Amino acid sequence: QVQLVESGGGLVQPGGSLRLFCAASGSTFSIWSMGWYRQAPGKERELVASISSGGSTNYADSVKGRFTISRDNAKNTVELQMNSLKHEDTAVYYCNVYNEVGGYYYWGQGTQVTVSS
């Protein structure tokens, strides 16, 4: 049973930084992509950033240059460093792992990020 546990959300002022952390368990994640999605009130869930098993990264245009995704394959963790945060970054952020061979995925429970002065 794959489990994802997120942490690191919170309240931050515009221009500030937060680091999200996701720990995965229940499998060997060497063939899994890992990523972060977010969902703001009244909006659909959207991709923020992902990193493949080979280390290739993909970012939403809205966060390019401000967010950085990284993973530690030895620890089965994925992190999202968020800098220069804006009001529009406010959302629930979800960790996601995607099995690149089997084509299935799992979600974390979500962590709230609020950017407000």
C-alpha positions in Angstrom: 0.0 0.0 0.0 1.6 3.2 -1.1 1.3 6.1 1.3 2.3 9.7 0.9 2.7 12.0 3.8 3.1 15.7 3.2 4.3 18.5 5.4 5.6 22.1 5.2 2.5 24.1 4.3 1.4 27.1 6.2 0.8 30.9 6.1 3.4 33.1 4.4 3.5 36.7 3.3 3.7 37.6 -0.4 7.3 37.4 -1.5 8.1 34.8 1.2 9.2 31.2 0.9 8.0 27.8 1.9 9.3 24.3 1.4 6.9 21.4 1.0 8.0 17.9 1.8 6.5 14.5 0.8 7.6 11.1 2.1 6.5 8.1 0.2 6.4 4.5 1.5 5.0 1.1 0.4 7.0 0.6 -2.8 10.4 1.1 -4.5 10.0 4.4 -6.2 12.8 4.1 -8.7 10.4 3.9 -11.7 7.9 6.4 -10.4 7.5 10.1 -11.3 6.9 12.3 -8.3 5.2 15.7 -8.3 3.1 18.3 -6.8 -0.3 19.5 -7.8 -2.5 22.2 -6.3 -6.1 23.1 -6.1 -7.5 26.5 -5.2 -11.1 27.0 -4.1 -13.4 26.8 -7.1 -10.7 25.7 -9.5 -9.5 22.4 -10.9 -6.5 20.6 -9.6 -3.4 21.6 -11.7 0.1 20.4 -12.0 2.7 22.6 -10.3 5.9 20.6 -10.9 7.0 17.0 -11.5 10.2 15.1 -11.7 10.6 11.8 -13.5 12.5 8.8 -12.3 15.4 9.9 -14.5 15.4 13.4 -13.0 13.7 15.4 -15.8 11.6 18.2 -14.4 8.5 19.9 -15.6 6.9 23.1 -14.2 3.7 25.0 -14.7 4.4 28.3 -16.5 3.1 30.2 -13.5 5.8 28.9 -11.2 8.8 28.7 -13.5 11.8 30.5 -12.0 10.2 30.6 -8.5 9.6 26.9 -7.6 12.1 24.1 -7.6 11.3 20.4 -7.3 13.8 17.8 -6.2 13.8 14.2 -5.1 15.9 11.9 -3.0 15.6 8.4 -4.4 17.4 6.8 -1.4 14.8 8.3 1.0 11.8 8.2 -1.3 11.1 11.8 -0.8 10.2 14.8 -3.0 10.4 18.4 -2.0 9.1 21.6 -3.5 11.0 24.8 -2.7 8.7 27.8 -3.3 10.1 31.3 -3.5 8.7 34.7 -4.3 5.2 33.4 -3.3 2.2 35.3 -4.6 -1.4 35.5 -3.5 -2.4 33.3 -6.4 -0.2 30.5 -5.1 -2.7 30.0 -2.3 -4.1 26.5 -2.6 -4.1 23.0 -1.2 -0.9 21.3 -2.5 -1.0 17.6 -3.1 1.9 15.2 -3.5 1.5 12.7 -6.4 3.5 9.6 -7.4 3.0 8.1 -10.8 4.2 4.6 -11.8 5.8 5.1 -15.2 5.5 1.4 -16.1 2.0 0.5 -14.8 0.4 3.9 -15.4 -1.2 4.3 -12.0 -0.8 6.9 -9.4 -1.4 7.9 -5.8 -2.2 11.1 -4.0 -1.2 12.5 -0.6 -3.8 14.1 1.7 -2.9 17.6 0.8 -1.3 20.5 2.7 -2.6 24.1 2.8 -0.5 26.9 1.5 -1.8 30.4 2.2 -0.1 33.5 0.9 -1.5 36.6 2.6 -0.4 39.8 4.2 
